[in-house]
Amino acid sequence: MAKLQIEDFKEFRALEGKDLPAGDWLKVTQEMINDFAKATLDFQWIHIDVEKSQKYSPFKKPVAHGFMSLSLLSKLLGDLIKVKSAKMGVNYGLNKVRFPSPVLVDSQLRLKGNIQQIENYGENGIKITWNLIVECDQNEKPACVAEFISLMFE
């Protein structure tokens, strides 16, 4: 269940400009990394070859794909906040994305951030600009920093 349960868009709009609570930690497993490699056809050894990573990687273990951290934004946001009146939500795009530190296998990630802006979108929708930080328990620097835009419809 999401940490923040919001009734409708009117209540949600009150969160504009405010920090969100930190989300729960999510463990990044080798199975998740392998599944992401299969989905994206990115089989670079630093992600999927445990023995080669232990031998040749400066990290001594596999590293998750940077885009995996980014693709987890929807899941991490969904675990953090739910607007009960929303009938659907979609990803609209990204303005800025950076991957300041690697995500090693068995690291844990969590989401922090705020809602920068909420705008009307069509007759029954809103466009949300989120400033999001994916923290990693293994690093001081975040795994991903993104200005993420989504749409929600009532």
N, C-alpha and C positions, 0 to 999 in steps of 0.2 A: 504494500500500500504506500502511496506517495506520502512524503512528509507533510507537504502543504496541500490541504484539500480546500479548493476555492469553489464557491457556488457558481459564479457566473462572470461574464466579462466585466461588469461594473465593479465587482469586488477585486478582480484580477488587475484592473487599471490602477488600483491603489498601490500596487507593488512597483509601479514605474519609478525608476531612479533609486530603488532600494536594493540592498544586498539580500541575497537568498541565503538560507541556512546551508551549511555544508551537507552534501549528500552522504549516503552510506558508501563504504568501501566495496569495491568489486575486484576480485582476484582475476588476473590475466593468466590463464593457463596455456600450456603448450597446445592443448587441443583447440582452444580458441584461435590461437595464432595459426595453426595448421588449417583450420576451417576457413579463416580469412584468406590465407594463401590460395586455397582452392577456389574460393569465390572470386578472387581478383586475378588469378593466374600469375601471381607474383611469388615464385618459388625460390627467391634468393636464399642462399644457404644460411645467411645470418639470422633468418627467421625460423627455418624448419630443420636444420641439421644440428642436432644437439651435440654430437661428438666433434664435428668440425668447429662448432662455436666454442666449445671448451678448449680446443687446441689453438685456434687461430684468431678468434675474436678478442679484442681488447677488453670486452665485457665478460668473457669466459662463460657465457650462456646465451641462448637465443634472445633476440630482441624483437618485440612486436613491431609490425609495420606502423609507420607514422600515421598513415591514413586509417588504421584500425582505431587509434585513439580518437581521431576525428569522427569516425563512424559511430562510436559509442555515445556521442553527444545526445542523440535522440533517446536512447535507452536510459542514460543517466538523468536526463531532464524528466523523462516519464516517471522515474523512480522518485524524483524530488518533488514534482508539482503536478497536480491534476486539477483541471478546470472542469467541474462536473457538467456544466451546460454545453461544453464543446462537443460537437458531433463528429468532428474530424480535425486533424492537424496534418500539415505537410511541411517538408523542408522547402524553403524558398531560395536559400543561397548563403554565401559567405562573403564578407567584406575583407576580412583579414584572418590569416591562419599562420601560426608558427608552432614548431615542435622543439622547444628549448632543451629537452633532455630525453634520453631513450627510455623506453619501457621494457625492462628485462622480464623474462618469463617469471611467473610467480610474484610479480609486483602487485600492489593493490592501487587502484585508482579511485578517486572520488571527484565530484563536481562542486565547484564554487562559482559564484558570479553574481550578476545583477541583471535587471531588465533595464536596458538603456532607454528604449522607446517603445511605445505602443501606438499604432496608427490604425485608423479605420481602413478596411479593405473590402471593397464591394458593399453589398447590402447587409450581409450577415457575418462579416469576417473582420479579423484584426491581423495586422502584421506586427510581429514582435522582433525587436533587435535585442539580442542577448549578448552580454559580455561574459564569456565563459572561460574558466580555468579548470583544466583537468590536472589535479594534483596526483603525484606519485609518491608512495611511501618510501621509495628507495632514493629519492633525489630531493634536493632543496628547490631546484628549478622545476616548474611544471612540465608535464609531458606534452600538453597542448594548450595553446591560448587561441581563442577564436572569437571573432565577432560573427555571430550566427543569426540568421534571419529565418523565422518560421511563420507560418500562417495557421490560424485557428478559425473555425467556423461554428456558429451556433445553429 
